[in-house]
Amino acid sequence: MSTLADAMNDATAAENAAVDALNAAAALLQNKAALAEGAIQSFLYRAAQVFWYIDFNTGVDDANHGKTIGAPCKTIDYAISQADLSVINWFLCFTDQTITKGWAAGSGIFVVGALRSPGVFNSPWTYTQRRLSFAAESVDSPYVGGGRQPGYLNLLGSFAIFQSLEVRLPATPDVLDNKTVLRGYGASVSFLNCTVTIEDASKGVSMFESGYGLQSYVGFTNTTLGTGAAGHIFKGIAAGANPNSSVDYRSNLTSA
């Protein structure tokens, strides 16, 4: 009898252990489902646009800076590295900035020269001219499959608006494999109240390129080309030539 009782007790214990294991598995699945639902909700209801405040003089590149005007980050490189590039991002430059790496954006971006001063619609900032430069060679260069390149922005089917900026083209070394700082395959790009300048017009740098059969539109409003910049605006378009003659570009400029 004791043997039968022991066997029954063992069976009951095994059954209880199995039930506990099933309950633990169910709880784990429920927890994972809740986490997945939270991630989906966070993605679906994320902010439509995000503002990044950038000040080289007073900013700090860490997780506690960049999201408020009173606590800016230091560099545009850091802001881009932390941004959710599936939403629209505003990069407000309160000081001159340099893009030192290669970055890709899959959604819209605004890069703006800004000043801490009340603006329209109760904004705590307004527009003012700043310089946006690109490193002559990226600090991450050479890239696997891409070789040696300058600092650049790759606009993947998105839009980019550059406003109140001096866009400064670098003196790229002759040994670079790609000398373009803005790449917009199928993108729409606008320059508003800008000046495009160049460090050394004898170098082969270009501001913008498109290709792979994806035509890009590049518009210029109240924007001037500095001395020597002509012939360096669109890759493959010589000074004085019409960029619209290429299947890669459409522009309101008829002489670049």
N, C-alpha and C positions, 0 to 999 in steps of 0.2 A: 504493500500500500504506500509505503514511504517513497518507493521508487516512482510510482505513478504520480504521486503528489508533487514530487520534485520535477518530473517531466512537465506536468501541467503548469507549475510555477515558471519553469524555464520558457515554456511556450508563451505564457502571458507576458513575461518580461521581454521576450523577443518581439511580440506584437506591439507592446508599448514603445519599444525602441523604434520600430518601423513607423509607428504613428508619429513619434517625435521627429523622426527624420523627414517624413512627408510634410509635417507642419513647418519645419525649418526651411525646407525647399520652397514651400508655398510663400512663406514670409520673404525669402530672398527674391523670388520672382516678383512679388508684389512691390518690394522696394525698388527693384530694377525698373519695373514698369513706371513707378512714380518718378524716378529719376529721368527716364526717357521722356515722359510726358512733360516734366519740368523743362527739359532741354528744348523740346519742340515748342512749348509755349514761349520760352525765352527767345527763341529764334523768330517765331511768327510775330511777336509783339515787341520786338526790339525797336529802338529809336529809329525813326526814318532818316534822321541826320544827326551828326555828332560834331561838336565844335572842339577843336584843339587849339590851345593858347600856347604860343611859343615865343620865348624871350631868351636870347643867348646870354644876356647880362644878368638876369635875376632868376632864370629858370633852373630846374633840377630834373634830370632824366631819371625818374623813378616812378613807382606805382602811385605815389601820392600827388603827383603833379601832372599838369597838362589838361585837366578837364574843367578847370575854373580859371577865370581871368586873374584872380588873386594868387594863384599857385600854378604858374605856367611851367611847362617843361622847357628844356634848354635848346634842343635841336629838332629840326624837322625830320631828321632820320629816325629819332626816337618816336616821335608822334606817329609816323607812318608805320613803324614796326609794331606799335600797340593798337593801331586802328583796326576796326572791323571793316575790311574793304569790300564787304558785300552791301554796305549801306553808304549813303552820301556822307562824306567827311569834309569839313571846313578846316583848313590849316591856316590859322591867323598868325601871321609873322609880325611880331612887334619889333623885331630887329632883323637885320640882314641875315640870310640863311644860306647854307650850302648843302646840297644833296651829295653825299659822299659814297653812297652805295647804289646798287641797282635794285629797284622796287617794281612790283607789279600791282596794278589796281584793277579790280573787276567791277567796280561801280563808279559813280560820279565823285569827283573831287573838285574842291575850290581851293586854290592857293592864293592868298590875299595879303597884300601889304596893309598893316593895320596900326592903329594908334589908340591908346586908352583914352577915349574921349566920348561923351554921349553922342550916339548916332541916331539914325532913323528908327522908328518903331521901338523906342526905349532901349535900344542896343547900348551896351557899355563900351562899344568901340566904334571907330569910324575908319574910313579908308585913308591911307597915306602911302607914299612911295617907299618901297623897300627893295633890296636887291636879292634876287634868287640866283645863286651860282650853282655850278655843277663841278665836282672834282674832275681834274684833268684825267685822272685814272682812279677808278673805284677802289676803295680799300679792300674790297672782296675780290678784286681782279687777280688772276684770270679766273673766268667761270668755266666750269666743265661744259663742253659743247658750245661755249660762246667766246672763249678766248679772252683777250685783254680788252677792257671797255672802260669808258668814263662813268661817272655817276649818272644814273638815268632813271626815268620813269617809263614803265611799259603799260600802256593803257589798252586793256584787252576788251575791245568792244564797248568801252564806256565813254563817258564824257569828262572833260577837264576844262575848267575855267580859271584862267590866270588873270588877276586883276590888281592894278596899282603896283606893278612890279617892274624893276629893271631885270630882264631875263638875260643873264650874263653867260655867254658861251665860252668854254674854257679853251686854253691853248693845248689841245690834245697832242700827246706824243705821236710821232709818225709810226711807231711800232704797234699801235692799237689795231685790233681786228675789227672793231666797230667804233665809229666816232660820232654817233648820234645820241642826243641826250633825252629826246622825247620820241616815243615810238607808239603809234596809234593805229593798230590794225583794225580798221572798221570803226574808229573812234570819231567823236565830234569834239573839236578843241577850239576854244575861243580865248583871244587875248584882248582885254579891255583896259584902256588907260595904261598901257605898258610901253616900254622901250626895249628893243632887242639890241644888245651890244655884244661885242666880241673882243676877247683879249688879244688875239693874234690872227688877222685875216689870212695869213699865209698858211695856216694849218687847215687840215681837211675836215674840221668839225662841221656837223649839220645840226640844226635845232630839231628838225622833225623828219621822220620817215614813216611810210606806210608800205604795204606790200601784201604778199600772199593772196592777191586777188581781192583784198578787202579795202575798198576805197574809203579814205578818211576825209572829213571836211575840216578845214582850218580857217577860222574867221578872225579878222583883225578890225577892232573898233577903237578909234582914237589912239592908235598905236604906231610908233615910228621905228624905223630901222636905223640904228646908229651907223657911224662910219665903218665901212668894211663889212657890215653884216649881210649886205646883198650877196646872193650866191651861196649863203650858208643857212638859209631858212628851210628849204626843202631839199632833202637828199636827192641828188641827181638832177636838180634844176639849177642851171647856171644863172649868174647875175643878169638881171634884165629879162629873163625868159618867163613865159607864162606857165605857172604850175598846173593850170587846167589842161595843158597839152598832154599831161601824163594821166594814164588811167588810174594811177594811185591816189590822185589828189583832186579835191575841189576846194576852191577858195575864192574870197572876194578880192584877193590880190590878183592882179593881172601881170604884175612884174615883180619878181622876187629876187 
